[in-house]
Amino acid sequence: MRIQVSRTGGFAGIARHREIDTAGRADAQEWEALAGSALADGRAAAPGGVPDGFSYRITVDGRTVHCADPRLTDAQRALISRVLKEGA
């Protein structure tokens, strides 16, 4: 499974993009479950955010959803954090 996260917005307006490929990872099932939960609560179109807040695009194997601060679910927040931290 390929998980991609793009973050835009914020005070400085710096965009970040990272991705994880779960193939061959020992924790692949954990990533896949988290990704499934994050996708379930996402929106097809970018929601309105708050001034200087972040907006996110999460793509998992070609399926894309959008979400924004401060209305992230726990699963979205966890997935975004892990991908941006561990991704290449």
N, C-alpha and C positions, 0 to 999 in steps of 0.2 A: 504494500500500500504506500502510495506517495502522498504525503501531507505537506501542503504549502500554506504559509501564513504571510500576508502582507499587511503592514501597519503604516498608516498615513495620519497626518495631522499633528497634534501636539503644539506646544508653544513655539518650538523651532521649525516645525513643519518638515522634519527629516523622515523620509520613507525608509522602511526596513523590509526586507524580504528574506525569508529563510525556508528551508524545506528539509524534511526527514523522509527517508525511504525505510520502511519497517522490514523489508525483506531480509531475512537472515538474522534479525535481532532476537535476542532471547526474550525481550519484553514486548514483542510485536503484538501479542493479544491485548496487552494493557493499552498500548497506543491506539489500536483499532477500536477498542471499546470507548475510549475517551473521544476519539474522532467521531464516532457514531453519535454519541451524546451531544457533542458540540454542533454537529450538522443538524440534528433534529430541532434545535432551538434557533437556528439561523434564519435569515430572511433572504429572499431572492433579490431584493433591491437594497441598496445601502440605506439604513435608517438615519434619521437626523440625530446628531450627537449634541454635545455641549461645546461652547467655545473653548478652544485649546485642548479638547479631548481627542482621544485616538479613535480612528475607525479601522476596522479590520476586514480583510477578505480571507476566508478559509476555503481552500480547495483540497478535496480529497478524491483522488482518482477521477478527476474531471468534473466532479460536482462542486459547485461554488455557492457559498452562502456569505452573507455580510452581517456584521454586528458592530456595535459602538459602545464606548464608555458613556455613561456609567451603567448601562443596561446589559452587561455580560452575565451569562449564567456561570455557575461554578465550573462546569465542564469546559465552556469556552475559555474562561480565564486560565484554567489549568493547562489546556492544550496550547493556547497562545504563548503562555509563559515558557512551557517546555520546548516548543518548536523554536522560539526566538533565542532561547538559551543554548540548546543543543544542536540546532540545525546548521547546515552549511550554506 
